[in-house]
Amino acid sequence: MLLVALLAPPIGLTALAASLPQSGPSPTETGMDLNARSLSRQIHEDGAEATVRTLDTHRAWPRLRRAVAAGWDGWIELVPDLIAHTDDATARQLRTALRQALPRNPHAVLSVLDPGNGPLLGAGALCTPHGMPVRWARDSMRAISAEHDIHLTHQVNDCLAALSASTTTTGKANSGT
């Protein structure tokens, strides 16, 4: 009897939890099957512009940005295809997500960096502390300096130069501009 009395509350709570409706995606993020592989396939089959419209329709940008900011390779690789077809606000948010990923996964971010230093994904656009915490520049410089892939030499040098210029100009890592 004592055993039944001790086990009853957890069993009751488990039954209660099982009877509750399952929480689905938030109101701002619909149930689109969003993973890097399916999104890459969609870009390949339907084109980047159509994929951007689908992401808009399904309000899936927050999920994509979180995955990029976390530094997940497959997601970061998608940004160059998508960013050219987004509006200015979404492009800024994608660049911010890439900035956040830089100290976490410098190889992946440097791999998508435009070696021609273009306005969307060049070192001048990504390797700046704009909107980032103060320690971000130090952590990013350390992570980038540890990258020794010969195919990324130009991107490493451009990014380090942009970071150095932004921190020496303002005297601090976060210029706030």
N, CA, C and O of each residue as an XYZ file, in Angstrom:
708
protein
N       0.820     -1.185      0.000
C       0.000      0.000      0.000
C       0.868      1.255      0.000
O       0.569      2.228     -0.691
N       1.946      1.221      0.783
C       2.858      2.352      0.828
C       3.480      2.583     -0.555
O       3.641      3.728     -0.977
N       3.822      1.524     -1.246
C       4.394      1.633     -2.583
C       3.405      2.304     -3.545
O       3.808      3.143     -4.351
N       2.150      1.955     -3.472
C       1.125      2.555     -4.330
C       0.991      4.037     -4.025
O       0.847      4.840     -4.947
N       1.033      4.411     -2.783
C       0.906      5.817     -2.390
C       2.101      6.626     -2.890
O       1.948      7.783     -3.282
N       3.286      6.025     -2.878
C       4.473      6.738     -3.341
C       4.514      6.861     -4.863
O       4.999      7.862     -5.390
N       4.013      5.859     -5.562
C       4.074      5.874     -7.021
C       2.903      6.599     -7.663
O       3.005      7.003     -8.821
N       1.825      6.774     -6.975
C       0.626      7.373     -7.547
C       0.856      8.785     -8.096
O       0.440      9.051     -9.224
N       1.494      9.701     -7.366
C       1.665     11.047     -7.927
C       2.468     11.056     -9.231
O       2.036     11.697    -10.190
N       3.632     10.365     -9.312
C       4.346     10.402    -10.593
C       3.544      9.773    -11.728
O       3.571     10.276    -12.851
N       2.837      8.690    -11.455
C       2.045      8.051    -12.497
C       0.926      8.988    -12.923
O       0.640      9.110    -14.114
N       0.304      9.635    -11.983
C      -0.753     10.592    -12.295
C      -0.235     11.750    -13.126
O      -0.900     12.186    -14.066
N       0.949     12.256    -12.790
C       1.531     13.356    -13.555
C       1.886     12.921    -14.963
O       1.715     13.678    -15.919
N       2.381     11.696    -15.088
C       2.720     11.187    -16.413
C       1.470     11.072    -17.271
O       1.491     11.439    -18.446
N       0.402     10.576    -16.710
C      -0.853     10.456    -17.448
C      -1.378     11.836    -17.835
O      -1.879     12.026    -18.943
N      -1.261     12.791    -16.926
C      -1.711     14.147    -17.214
C      -0.890     14.747    -18.358
O      -1.441     15.347    -19.281
N       0.418     14.579    -18.286
C       1.285     15.118    -19.330
C       0.983     14.478    -20.677
O       1.005     15.161    -21.701
N       0.704     13.192    -20.693
C       0.400     12.503    -21.947
C      -0.922     12.965    -22.535
O      -1.112     12.910    -23.750
N      -1.832     13.417    -21.693
C      -3.143     13.819    -22.196
C      -3.158     15.254    -22.720
O      -4.099     15.650    -23.409
N      -2.128     16.034    -22.402
C      -2.090     17.418    -22.863
C      -1.809     17.462    -24.356
O      -1.129     16.579    -24.878
N      -2.318     18.474    -25.054
C      -2.023     18.577    -26.488
C      -0.543     18.841    -26.697
O       0.092     19.565    -25.930
N      -0.015     18.248    -27.736
C       1.401     18.439    -28.049
C       1.616     19.851    -28.571
O       0.828     20.361    -29.367
N       2.692     20.473    -28.111
C       2.963     21.824    -28.591
C       3.630     21.722    -29.949
O       4.587     20.969    -30.128
N       3.135     22.463    -30.878
C       3.683     22.478    -32.227
C       4.577     23.681    -32.407
O       5.049     24.261    -31.429
N       4.813     24.057    -33.642
C       5.645     25.226    -33.886
C       4.972     26.481    -33.347
O       3.751     26.542    -33.208
N       5.780     27.460    -33.053
C       5.233     28.710    -32.545
C       4.400     29.373    -33.640
O       4.529     29.018    -34.811
N       3.544     30.335    -33.272
C       2.698     30.988    -34.271
C       3.504     31.670    -35.374
O       3.006     31.860    -36.483
N       4.745     32.036    -35.070
C       5.544     32.707    -36.091
C       6.370     31.733    -36.907
O       7.005     32.140    -37.880
N       6.382     30.468    -36.543
C       7.146     29.470    -37.284
C       6.237     28.278    -37.560
O       5.914     27.512    -36.651
N       5.832     28.126    -38.799
C       4.911     27.048    -39.136
C       5.644     25.720    -39.221
O       6.860     25.651    -39.046
N       4.888     24.676    -39.489
C       5.423     23.328    -39.482
C       6.186     22.938    -40.726
O       6.207     21.751    -41.054
N       6.806     23.840    -41.433
C       7.600     23.506    -42.612
C       8.709     22.546    -42.211
O       9.399     22.771    -41.216
N       8.884     21.478    -42.978
C       9.960     20.527    -42.716
C      11.274     21.195    -43.098
O      11.710     21.125    -44.247
N      11.886     21.832    -42.133
C      13.060     22.643    -42.411
C      14.305     21.982    -41.871
O      14.519     21.923    -40.660
N      15.124     21.484    -42.777
C      16.457     21.019    -42.426
C      17.376     21.391    -43.572
O      16.911     21.670    -44.678
N      18.656     21.396    -43.322
C      19.616     21.881    -44.318
C      19.564     21.073    -45.602
O      19.663     21.631    -46.695
N      19.409     19.771    -45.477
C      19.404     18.921    -46.677
C      18.183     19.212    -47.555
O      18.316     19.355    -48.770
N      16.992     19.300    -46.946
C      15.789     19.555    -47.743
C      15.808     20.968    -48.326
O      15.340     21.187    -49.444
N      16.340     21.913    -47.581
C      16.423     23.277    -48.083
C      17.410     23.377    -49.243
O      17.162     24.089    -50.216
N      18.514     22.672    -49.139
C      19.493     22.633    -50.225
C      18.882     22.008    -51.481
O      19.092     22.495    -52.592
N      18.134     20.941    -51.292
C      17.459     20.286    -52.415
C      16.446     21.245    -53.046
O      16.334     21.314    -54.270
N      15.710     21.981    -52.213
C      14.725     22.927    -52.730
C      15.404     24.035    -53.534
O      14.905     24.428    -54.588
N      16.532     24.538    -53.046
C      17.272     25.569    -53.778
C      17.706     25.013    -55.133
O      17.598     25.693    -56.154
N      18.194     23.784    -55.135
C      18.666     23.158    -56.372
C      17.518     22.918    -57.355
O      17.667     23.159    -58.553
N      16.381     22.445    -56.855
C      15.257     22.097    -57.726
C      14.399     23.292    -58.130
O      14.011     23.412    -59.293
N      14.100     24.176    -57.178
C      13.173     25.284    -57.439
C      13.868     26.621    -57.663
O      13.265     27.556    -58.188
N      15.127     26.714    -57.268
C      15.856     27.970    -57.366
C      15.832     28.727    -56.046
O      14.934     28.545    -55.223
N      16.824     29.571    -55.863
C      16.966     30.307    -54.608
C      15.840     31.314    -54.400
O      15.372     31.501    -53.277
N      15.409     31.958    -55.470
C      14.360     32.970    -55.332
C      13.044     32.342    -54.850
O      12.379     32.894    -53.974
N      12.674     31.202    -55.417
C      11.456     30.511    -54.986
C      11.606     30.001    -53.557
O      10.646     30.005    -52.787
N      12.791     29.571    -53.211
C      13.031     29.078    -51.851
C      12.903     30.206    -50.842
O      12.361     30.005    -49.756
N      13.393     31.385    -51.185
C      13.252     32.555    -50.308
C      11.776     32.876    -50.104
O      11.355     33.175    -48.986
N      10.989     32.818    -51.174
C       9.546     33.067    -51.039
C       8.892     32.033    -50.118
O       8.014     32.373    -49.325
N       9.318     30.774    -50.225
C       8.784     29.724    -49.361
C       9.156     29.991    -47.907
O       8.322     29.833    -47.015
N      10.392     30.391    -47.664
C      10.825     30.711    -46.302
C      10.016     31.884    -45.748
O       9.658     31.896    -44.570
N       9.734     32.861    -46.595
C       8.894     33.990    -46.177
C       7.487     33.518    -45.833
O       6.946     33.872    -44.786
N       6.902     32.726    -46.709
C       5.536     32.243    -46.522
C       5.393     31.438    -45.237
O       4.413     31.582    -44.507
N       6.375     30.595    -44.972
C       6.315     29.724    -43.798
C       6.917     30.363    -42.544
O       6.983     29.744    -41.482
N       7.350     31.601    -42.693
C       7.969     32.318    -41.567
C       9.065     31.473    -40.923
O       9.124     31.320    -39.703
N       9.923     30.935    -41.770
C      10.959     30.006    -41.313
C      12.319     30.673    -41.120
O      13.281     30.007    -40.738
N      12.411     31.957    -41.374
C      13.706     32.633    -41.231
C      14.288     32.540    -39.824
O      15.494     32.328    -39.697
N      13.499     32.687    -38.759
C      14.103     32.584    -37.425
C      14.803     31.242    -37.191
O      15.882     31.204    -36.599
N      14.212     30.166    -37.639
C      14.835     28.844    -37.474
C      16.132     28.760    -38.271
O      17.136     28.244    -37.780
N      16.109     29.266    -39.496
C      17.307     29.240    -40.328
C      18.412     30.083    -39.697
O      19.565     29.656    -39.635
N      18.058     31.284    -39.226
C      19.072     32.162    -38.615
C      19.673     31.540    -37.352
O      20.875     31.661    -37.112
N      18.839     30.875    -36.544
C      19.368     30.225    -35.339
C      20.359     29.124    -35.699
O      21.390     28.973    -35.045
N      20.047     28.358    -36.736
C      20.939     27.281    -37.158
C      22.254     27.846    -37.688
O      23.321     27.297    -37.413
N      22.184     28.933    -38.441
C      23.398     29.575    -38.955
C      24.210     30.140    -37.795
O      25.419     29.919    -37.722
N      23.565     30.861    -36.895
C      24.260     31.476    -35.758
C      24.916     30.430    -34.861
O      25.946     30.697    -34.242
N      24.322     29.243    -34.793
C      24.896     28.157    -33.999
C      26.155     27.606    -34.645
O      26.917     26.889    -33.998
N      26.385     27.931    -35.914
C      27.592     27.492    -36.604
C      27.457     26.157    -37.304
O      28.460     25.486    -37.548
N      26.239     25.758    -37.634
C      26.026     24.462    -38.274
C      26.383     24.549    -39.752
O      25.798     25.320    -40.512
N      27.373     23.723    -40.139
C      27.928     23.732    -41.505
C      26.879     23.759    -42.607
O      26.866     24.682    -43.422
N      26.017     22.780    -42.643
C      25.046     22.658    -43.726
C      24.193     23.895    -43.902
O      23.823     24.238    -45.025
N      23.878     24.563    -42.821
C      23.052     25.774    -42.873
C      23.857     26.960    -43.379
O      23.370     27.749    -44.188
N      25.076     27.083    -42.907
C      25.933     28.208    -43.325
C      26.156     28.161    -44.830
O      26.176     29.203    -45.485
N      26.321     26.970    -45.380
C      26.557     26.808    -46.819
C      25.398     27.329    -47.667
O      25.596     27.656    -48.837
N      24.209     27.411    -47.107
C      23.032     27.850    -47.853
C      22.939     29.373    -47.983
O      22.281     29.878    -48.893
N      23.583     30.092    -47.093
C      23.422     31.548    -47.030
C      23.792     32.254    -48.335
O      23.039     33.128    -48.764
N      24.914     31.924    -48.994
C      25.226     32.653    -50.234
C      24.152     32.524    -51.309
O      23.900     33.483    -52.039
N      23.519     31.369    -51.422
C      22.456     31.204    -52.412
C      21.230     32.030    -52.063
O      20.575     32.582    -52.947
N      20.922     32.115    -50.781
C      19.691     32.774    -50.348
C      19.817     34.290    -50.222
O      18.891     35.017    -50.582
N      20.936     34.767    -49.721
C      21.065     36.176    -49.336
C      20.867     37.135    -50.511
O      20.368     38.244    -50.322
N      21.246     36.727    -51.698
C      21.114     37.602    -52.863
C      19.656     37.842    -53.237
O      19.357     38.783    -53.972
N      18.752     37.012    -52.748
C      17.335     37.118    -53.112
C      16.462     37.615    -51.959
O      15.235     37.586    -52.054
N      17.077     38.064    -50.891
C      16.316     38.525    -49.729
C      16.229     40.049    -49.722
O      16.952     40.733    -50.447
N      15.336     40.558    -48.896
C      15.258     42.007    -48.723
C      16.413     42.454    -47.827
O      17.116     41.627    -47.247
N      16.597     43.753    -47.723
C      17.735     44.294    -46.961
C      17.719     43.870    -45.495
O      18.764     43.542    -44.935
N      16.547     43.874    -44.874
C      16.455     43.507    -43.455
C      16.857     42.050    -43.240
O      17.589     41.744    -42.299
N      16.388     41.161    -44.093
C      16.735     39.749    -43.960
C      18.215     39.538    -44.244
O      18.861     38.732    -43.574
N      18.759     40.243    -45.219
C      20.196     40.135    -45.517
C      21.021     40.566    -44.299
O      22.009     39.916    -43.959
N      20.616     41.660    -43.643
C      21.330     42.118    -42.434
C      21.258     41.052    -41.342
O      22.252     40.781    -40.668
N      20.094     40.454    -41.172
C      19.928     39.422    -40.145
C      20.766     38.182    -40.456
O      21.315     37.559    -39.547
N      20.865     37.827    -41.721
C      21.708     36.680    -42.099
C      23.182     36.985    -41.861
O      23.932     36.118    -41.410
N      23.604     38.222    -42.163
C      25.003     38.595    -41.881
C      25.278     38.576    -40.379
O      26.353     38.156    -39.951
N      24.319     39.024    -39.584
C      24.488     38.972    -38.127
C      24.607     37.526    -37.658
O      25.431     37.223    -36.795
N      23.797     36.635    -38.212
C      23.880     35.213    -37.853
C      25.252     34.644    -38.229
O      25.823     33.851    -37.479
N      25.777     35.047    -39.382
C      27.118     34.593    -39.770
C      28.183     35.155    -38.835
O      29.141     34.462    -38.492
N      28.016     36.416    -38.421
C      28.959     36.994    -37.448
C      28.950     36.184    -36.155
O      30.002     35.888    -35.587
N      27.749     35.828    -35.697
C      27.644     35.044    -34.471
C      28.315     33.684    -34.636
O      28.873     33.150    -33.678
N      28.266     33.129    -35.817
C      28.854     31.807    -36.072
C      30.366     31.868    -36.237
O      31.040     30.851    -36.074
N      30.908     33.023    -36.554
C      32.338     33.141    -36.869
C      33.259     32.563    -35.799
O      34.134     31.768    -36.143
N      33.115     32.916    -34.519
C      34.017     32.305    -33.534
C      33.693     30.837    -33.260
O      34.550     30.107    -32.763
N      32.484     30.394    -33.570
C      32.073     29.006    -33.320
C      32.517     28.061    -34.421
O      32.913     26.928    -34.147
N      32.454     28.521    -35.672
C      32.793     27.677    -36.810
C      33.441     28.550    -37.883
O      32.834     28.821    -38.919
N      34.675     28.987    -37.631
C      35.311     29.911    -38.581
C      35.506     29.300    -39.967
O      35.410     30.007    -40.971
N      35.777     28.006    -40.034
C      35.994     27.384    -41.339
C      34.756     27.519    -42.233
O      34.869     27.905    -43.396
N      33.598     27.207    -41.699
C      32.367     27.274    -42.490
C      32.062     28.718    -42.904
O      31.696     28.969    -44.052
N      32.210     29.653    -41.984
C      31.905     31.052    -42.308
C      32.912     31.592    -43.317
O      32.525     32.260    -44.276
N      34.181     31.316    -43.117
C      35.188     31.791    -44.065
C      34.993     31.155    -45.437
O      35.329     31.760    -46.455
N      34.457     29.949    -45.471
C      34.216     29.266    -46.746
C      33.144     29.969    -47.582
O      33.171     29.885    -48.810
N      32.205     30.658    -46.937
C      31.164     31.370    -47.688
C      31.500     32.847    -47.869
O      30.761     33.580    -48.526
N      32.608     33.278    -47.289
C      33.028     34.669    -47.426
C      33.432     34.936    -48.879
O      34.132     34.132    -49.494
N      32.991     36.050    -49.408
C      33.298     36.438    -50.782
C      34.768     36.858    -50.869
O      35.159     37.852    -50.258
N      35.596     36.105    -51.631
C      37.013     36.475    -51.730
C      37.221     37.816    -52.425
O      38.295     38.408    -52.325
N      36.196     38.297    -53.131
C      36.281     39.603    -53.772
C      35.818     40.728    -52.862
O      35.738     41.882    -53.284
N      35.512     40.393    -51.607
C      35.077     41.361    -50.600
C      33.845     42.137    -51.043
O      33.792     43.362    -50.928
N      32.857     41.408    -51.551
C      31.610     42.030    -52.013
C      30.781     42.582    -50.871
O      31.066     42.313    -49.704
N      29.753     43.356    -51.201
C      28.958     44.030    -50.176
C      28.062     43.102    -49.347
O      27.720     43.437    -48.213
N      27.678     41.951    -49.892
C      26.795     41.058    -49.142
C      27.562     40.125    -48.217
O      27.203     39.972    -47.049
N      28.608     39.506    -48.729
C      29.327     38.494    -47.936
C      30.835     38.700    -47.922
O      31.585     37.744    -47.724
N      31.282     39.912    -48.124
C      32.704     40.194    -48.065
C      33.172     40.384    -46.628
O      32.364     40.544    -45.712
N      34.488     40.363    -46.446
C      35.056     40.546    -45.104
C      34.649     41.889    -44.515
O      34.428     41.996    -43.309
N      34.549     42.904    -45.346
C      34.140     44.222    -44.865
C      32.718     44.234    -44.322
O      32.382     45.057    -43.471
N      31.882     43.322    -44.813
C      30.498     43.250    -44.354
C      30.332     42.308    -43.168
O      29.493     42.550    -42.300
N      31.119     41.241    -43.121
C      30.942     40.232    -42.074
C      31.913     40.341    -40.909
O      31.544     40.075    -39.766
N      33.107     40.716    -41.180
C      34.145     40.702    -40.136
C      34.243     42.050    -39.446
O      35.325     42.622    -39.317
N      33.115     42.538    -39.014
C      33.048     43.795    -38.270
C      32.256     43.528    -36.994
O      31.364     42.681    -36.980
N      32.575     44.237    -35.943
C      31.911     43.980    -34.667
C      30.529     44.622    -34.530
O      29.954     44.619    -33.442
N      29.997     45.166    -35.609
C      28.701     45.852    -35.563
C      27.642     44.975    -34.904
O      27.315     43.897    -35.400
N      27.110     45.456    -33.772
C      26.040     44.751    -33.081
C      26.476     43.530    -32.295
O      25.628     42.781    -31.808
N      27.758     43.311    -32.160
C      28.247     42.117    -31.478
C      28.780     42.486    -30.088
O      29.178     43.628    -29.858
N      28.788     41.521    -29.167
C      29.347     41.774    -27.833
C      30.844     42.104    -27.919
O      31.502     41.764    -28.902
N      31.360     42.748    -26.915
C      32.747     43.196    -26.909
C      33.729     42.036    -27.112
O      34.697     42.181    -27.858
N      33.501     40.910    -26.475
C      34.465     39.805    -26.585
C      34.399     39.083    -27.925
O      35.269     38.263    -28.220
N      33.390     39.367    -28.741
C      33.237     38.704    -30.030
C      34.469     38.904    -30.916
O      34.948     37.948    -31.526
N      34.985     40.131    -30.996
C      36.142     40.413    -31.860
C      37.350     39.600    -31.421
O      38.043     39.018    -32.255
N      37.605     39.556    -30.127
C      38.750     38.785    -29.625
C      38.574     37.301    -29.923
O      39.503     36.647    -30.397
N      37.394     36.771    -29.648
C      37.128     35.354    -29.900
C      37.198     35.036    -31.393
O      37.699     33.983    -31.789
N      36.697     35.947    -32.210
C      36.728     35.737    -33.661
C      38.153     35.771    -34.188
O      38.538     34.935    -35.006
N      38.929     36.730    -33.725
C      40.329     36.806    -34.173
C      41.094     35.536    -33.801
O      41.871     35.013    -34.600
N      40.870     35.057    -32.602
C      41.537     33.826    -32.150
C      41.108     32.646    -33.028
O      41.950     31.858    -33.459
N      39.825     32.523    -33.290
C      39.308     31.400    -34.088
C      39.800     31.471    -35.535
O      40.195     30.458    -36.111
N      39.776     32.659    -36.112
C      40.220     32.826    -37.502
C      41.711     32.558    -37.621
O      42.150     31.931    -38.585
N      42.497     33.024    -36.657
C      43.947     32.807    -36.678
C      44.309     31.329    -36.611
O      45.369     30.923    -37.086
N      43.439     30.537    -36.031
C      43.692     29.091    -35.924
C      43.300     28.348    -37.197
O      43.543     27.146    -37.306
N      42.708     29.029    -38.143
C      42.277     28.400    -39.404
C      43.468     28.333    -40.361
O      44.048     29.362    -40.710
N      43.826     27.132    -40.779
C      45.020     26.959    -41.616
C      44.721     26.269    -42.944
O      45.580     25.572    -43.486
N      43.526     26.453    -43.467
C      43.169     25.888    -44.763
C      43.730     26.796    -45.854
O      43.379     27.973    -45.936
N      44.594     26.245    -46.680
C      45.255     27.042    -47.716
C      44.258     27.643    -48.710
O      44.534     28.677    -49.319
N      43.108     27.003    -48.872
C      42.092     27.510    -49.792
C      41.367     28.742    -49.240
O      40.657     29.431    -49.972
N      41.549     29.009    -47.968
C      40.874     30.145    -47.332
C      41.849     31.256    -46.937
O      41.489     32.149    -46.170
N      43.053     31.211    -47.445
C      44.082     32.179    -47.052
C      43.631     33.618    -47.269
O      43.796     34.458    -46.384
N      43.067     33.909    -48.434
C      42.625     35.282    -48.710
C      41.503     35.709    -47.768
O      41.504     36.832    -47.264
N      40.550     34.814    -47.533
C      39.436     35.142    -46.649
C      39.921     35.364    -45.212
O      39.453     36.275    -44.529
N      40.859     34.527    -44.759
C      41.428     34.681    -43.415
C      42.107     36.040    -43.299
O      41.863     36.783    -42.348
N      42.955     36.360    -44.266
C      43.680     37.634    -44.215
C      42.735     38.837    -44.292
O      42.904     39.812    -43.559
N      41.742     38.764    -45.180
C      40.788     39.867    -45.305
C      39.981     40.048    -44.024
O      39.750     41.170    -43.574
N      39.560     38.940    -43.451
C      38.737     39.016    -42.242
C      39.556     39.549    -41.063
O      39.075     40.390    -40.303
N      40.781     39.066    -40.910
C      41.638     39.563    -39.828
C      41.937     41.051    -40.017
O      41.958     41.807    -39.046
N      42.165     41.471    -41.256
C      42.429     42.890    -41.524
C      41.204     43.736    -41.176
O      41.338     44.803    -40.578
N      40.023     43.270    -41.542
C      38.798     44.018    -41.230
C      38.578     44.083    -39.725
O      38.188     45.126    -39.200
N      38.824     42.983    -39.031
C      38.665     42.980    -37.570
C      39.687     43.902    -36.909
O      39.346     44.656    -35.999
N      40.928     43.844    -37.361
C      41.974     44.700    -36.795
C      41.658     46.165    -37.028
O      41.816     46.991    -36.129
N      41.212     46.488    -38.232
C      40.891     47.885    -38.542
C      39.744     48.397    -37.690
O      39.772     49.538    -37.228
N      38.738     47.565    -37.480
C      37.583     48.029    -36.709
C      37.906     48.177    -35.233
O      37.351     49.054    -34.571
N      38.787     47.345    -34.703
C      39.108     47.461    -33.280
C      40.136     48.556    -33.017
O      40.115     49.164    -31.948
N      41.041     48.824    -33.967
C      42.018     49.886    -33.742
C      41.408     51.263    -34.001
O      41.812     52.241    -33.371
N      40.457     51.354    -34.905
C      39.812     52.631    -35.201
C      39.004     53.124    -34.010
O      39.058     54.300    -33.650
N      38.255     52.209    -33.403
C      37.377     52.621    -32.311
C      38.038     52.472    -30.946
O      37.594     53.065    -29.963
N      39.099     51.677    -30.894
C      39.749     51.450    -29.614
C      39.053     50.406    -28.784
O      39.504     50.097    -27.682
N      37.969     49.855    -29.279
C      37.255     48.805    -28.574
C      36.612     47.882    -29.613
O      36.522     48.227    -30.791
N      36.173     46.720    -29.167
C      35.674     45.729    -30.100
C      34.297     46.050    -30.640
O      33.997     45.676    -31.774
N      33.459     46.714    -29.897
C      32.088     46.954    -30.344
C      31.891     48.433    -30.602
O      31.679     49.216    -29.676
N      31.964     48.807    -31.866
C      31.843     50.214    -32.208
C      30.409     50.704    -32.113
O      30.167     51.899    -31.942
N      29.444     49.773    -32.224
C      28.048     50.151    -32.119
C      27.506     50.816    -33.362
O      26.380     51.314    -33.351
N      28.283     50.838    -34.444
C      27.806     51.455    -35.693
C      27.386     50.412    -36.667
O      26.956     50.739    -37.773
